[in-house]
Structure formats: structure tokens, C-alpha cells
Amino acid sequence: MRTQVAIIGAGPSGLLLSHLLAQGGVDSVVLETRSQEYVASRVRAGILEQSSVDLLTSVGLGDRLRAEGDEHRGIYLNFAGERHHLDFVDLTGRSVWVYGQTEVQKDLVAAGTADARYEVTDVQLHDVDSDRPYVTYVDAANTPKRLDADVIAGCDGSFGPSRQAVPAEHFERTYPYSWLGILADVAPSTDELIYAWHRNGFALHSMRSPTVSRLYLQVPNGTDPASWSDERIWDELAVRLGHGQDGWKLTPGPITEKSVLPMRSYVQTPMRHGRVFLAGDAAHIVPPTGAKGLNLAIADVSLLSKALIAMLTENNHELADSYSDDALRRVWRCTHFSWWMTTMLHTSDDPFDAQLQLSQLKWVTTSNAGATGLAENYAGLPIGF
Ligand SMILES: Cc1cc2nc3c(=O)[nH]c(=O)nc-3n(C[C@H](O)[C@H](O)[C@H](O)COP(=O)(O)OP(=O)(O)OC[C@H]3O[C@@H](n4cnc5c(N)ncnc54)[C@H](O)[C@@H]3O)c2cc1C
């Protein structure tokens, strides 16, 4: 089998890349180990930056997002018994949208542009240093296959084989805490996300729809989600998020999903080797505090699609040659912002750290310059920054 771009991974990076390439007249085949249903139902990110919304809209993927997504002007920061609102639109002219990764994935599947092969196994990359790389795999019917391509796009997340095919340097930070996340069938108790600093640990009130809430608690690494009863989770969320503060109430409801997410920063550089290009989580991981993972994946494939279209339709390699540097500029900005939000909001036993965090929170909620810096990074810098 032959295609122009062999894409490994049918997450948001892989399917969006395939969609963008098709619009530029470049064909691709997407290989995915999981089933289509499994990939579409993974509950992960939920916030889209302005530039992600603009990109999805410009390529025909914005109708449901704009009809069913929820545009937010900003976020709340809660600390020391007070709630402060940061209005990104006033500060930077840019907003964010609440629209789950599951919904983005459904829209990509519904677009029907990707030629995706699901439930494949034993995916291996070959001859990536040559102009004729290829991928071998075993298809869902257990038949060994070979896919020849001009280029391989590694969109296979942090555990896929593409990362290993790129000899690279990596930078890594593991944090001493995780998030216990829940999905609950209850209307959100807030109109916009609440990020809460509390001596007991960080908490986040987020949402997925007018009837589904998504909430998180900072917990120690290695926490077993089963060790937290539903009642204990709601009680602790109430304490950390400020239930009763100025009359605000957290309304509990039935918990439908409970999981623990470790926090890690990871950047692999460069993001290209020979004819293999990495995009999304295959190249970098950020802790979710800055809501950047999905947005970075979208920004990467926006740059990569332009580079591959120029390379494969006009034999112009300029953008492909600068892809890694171009993508990494934004990756490092978002890596710093995610680290900054994480270290500002997650507490430890160290009283000195706590005072520094409170000082920083006071600064971003009282200084226009401090607030604008947070807003500019959270609402997102333009793709190509
Ligand atoms: C548990 C979890 C929770 C998260 N929560 C948040 C959040 O709250 N907020 C936020 O902003 N971000 C969050 N993220 C990050 C965000 O979801 C990712 O940044 C985003 O999914 C990146 O998309 P991607 O397509 O690059 O990678 P992925 O979504 O990981 O997709 C990679 C795909 O490659 C496939 N694959 C793997 N190995 C192979 C192989 N050998 N062959 C073929 N296919 C393969 C995988 O099955 C997967 O479908 C979370 C991530 C995880 C893992």
C-alpha cells in the first residue's frame, strides 16, 4: 500500500492532520491501535483556546463547537477565602471555549476525511533516514501489512513507537502530586472555571456541558481512586473550592467517572528526524493545569500540515526544515506556562512556598500586568508564535 503521509495515531493530532492534509490535496493513511469507539470516548482535555477554535472553524469543523460549546470570557482564582475573576476578553481581546476532546474527536470522525485503520498491532517505522520510509503493522484481521510513504507523521502520543524513531534530547519534570478527576452528572456550580489554591491542596471546578461537571483534586502520587469515596470527594471539593464563601454553594451529584492523572512536563527536541515528524503528545507532555495539551497538538498539526503540503505538492522544503524550531517556540512557551500555573497552585508542606504562591496569586489578581500575562498565555498566543 502507498500513501503520501503515513500517520501513526488517530487521536486529535492524527485525525486533524489527515483532515488538513486532505484539504491541501495530500493523501494520508492513519494507523491506530485502539478501536474508533475507544478513542472517541476517552475523557481528557476540555478547553479550546481562541486560535484552536479559529483553526477548527476555518477548516469546516466549527459548526457543532459554536452551537454546543460554551464561550468563556475568563476564569476565577480562589485563594485565602476570596474569589477573583480574570476577564481574558477585557485583558487581551481573546476568549476560550469549553468543548470536550471527546467532541472534537467525534467531529473529526464525522468529517469522514481520514482514511483510518483501527485496531492494528505491531506498528514499526522503517528507513526513516531515507526518502522512502515505510511502516509495517498487522491489521485488524491479523494480516501483516506494509505502508510505503513519503513522510511518516508520529501522532501516537507519549507511549507510541514514533518518539523512539527520533534520536533526540529530552527534558523532563515529574511533579510530586497527581489529579484525582471526576465526571459528575450535575449542572456546574459556576459559570466559568474555578482554580483554587487551598492549604489542603489545589482544586479545579471545570465543566463539559450544562449538565455535566468535571472536577479535580490535588492528591499524592500513587493515590488509588477507589480509596476516595464519592462523599469524601465532594466534601473535600467543597472545602477547597470555598463552599459557603460569600454565599457560593457547590452542588454535588452522581459521579460517573473517577481517575487519577499524574502530572508531568516532557519535551523532546528536535521534533523531526529524516522523514519522521512528531506532533502532539508524541513530542511533548504538559501538566493539565494550563489547559494546553490539546491546544498544543492542534497548533503542531497546523504548522506541520502547511509544511508537508508545501513539501509534497511544490517540492518546497523550507517549512518542513523549520518545523521543529517553529513548533518548539510555542511548545516551550506553553511548557513554561503550564509549569508556572502548576507550581503557583499546588501546595506542599513548605510554608515558605505557600507564602510565595500567595504573593504571586495576589499579584496576578491585583496588577493589570500580572493578570494580562496569565490571560495572554491561557487564552493562547496565535499559532506560529
Ligand atoms: C488521561 C489524560 C487526561 C488528560 N486530561 C487533560 C486535561 O484535562 N486538559 C488538557 O488540556 N489536556 C489533558 N490531557 C492531554 C490531552 O488529552 C493530550 O494533549 C491530547 O490528547 C494530545 O493529542 P494527541 O493526538 O497528540 O495524542 P493522543 O490523544 O494520546 O493520541 C495518540 C493516539 O495514538 C495511538 N497510539 C499509541 N500507540 C500507537 C501505536 N503503536 N500505533 C498506532 N497508534 C498508536 C493512541 O491509541 C492514541 O489514540 C490529558 C491526557 C491524558 C492522557
The ligand as a Gaussian input file, in Angstrom:
#p B3LYP/6-31G(d) Opt

LIG

0 1
 C       -5.527000      10.701000      30.986000
 C       -5.302000      12.043000      30.336000
 C       -6.036000      13.156000      30.760000
 C       -5.813000      14.389000      30.175000
 N       -6.509000      15.471000      30.631000
 C       -6.268000      16.673000      30.092000
 C       -6.932000      17.823000      30.564000
 O       -7.728000      17.759000      31.497000
 N       -6.648000      19.027000      29.966000
 C       -5.745000      19.135000      28.919000
 O       -5.520000      20.225000      28.374000
 N       -5.119000      18.060000      28.450000
 C       -5.348000      16.841000      29.010000
 N       -4.697000      15.762000      28.544000
 C       -3.797000      15.960000      27.407000
 C       -4.509000      15.883000      26.061000
 O       -5.559000      14.958000      26.113000
 C       -3.469000      15.493000      25.014000
 O       -2.523000      16.534000      24.962000
 C       -4.049000      15.234000      23.620000
 O       -4.830000      14.062000      23.642000
 C       -2.919000      15.094000      22.608000
 O       -3.423000      14.542000      21.422000
 P       -2.529000      13.575000      20.552000
 O       -3.380000      13.199000      19.384000
 O       -1.211000      14.176000      20.307000
 O       -2.262000      12.303000      21.467000
 P       -3.282000      11.188000      21.959000
 O       -4.621000      11.788000      22.217000
 O       -2.613000      10.464000      23.061000
 O       -3.433000      10.223000      20.711000
 C       -2.416000       9.324000      20.334000
 C       -3.061000       8.138000      19.649000
 O       -2.036000       7.242000      19.211000
 C       -2.473000       5.931000      19.472000
 N       -1.312000       5.037000      19.529000
 C       -0.469000       4.810000      20.569000
 N        0.452000       3.900000      20.237000
 C        0.211000       3.543000      18.943000
 C        0.824000       2.642000      18.055000
 N        1.862000       1.883000      18.429000
 N        0.326000       2.528000      16.820000
 C       -0.752000       3.259000      16.429000
 N       -1.386000       4.130000      17.245000
 C       -0.905000       4.275000      18.491000
 C       -3.226000       6.037000      20.791000
 O       -4.117000       4.957000      20.986000
 C       -3.958000       7.361000      20.593000
 O       -5.232000       7.201000      20.021000
 C       -4.880000      14.517000      29.123000
 C       -4.176000      13.411000      28.692000
 C       -4.354000      12.179000      29.296000
 C       -3.530000      11.005000      28.818000

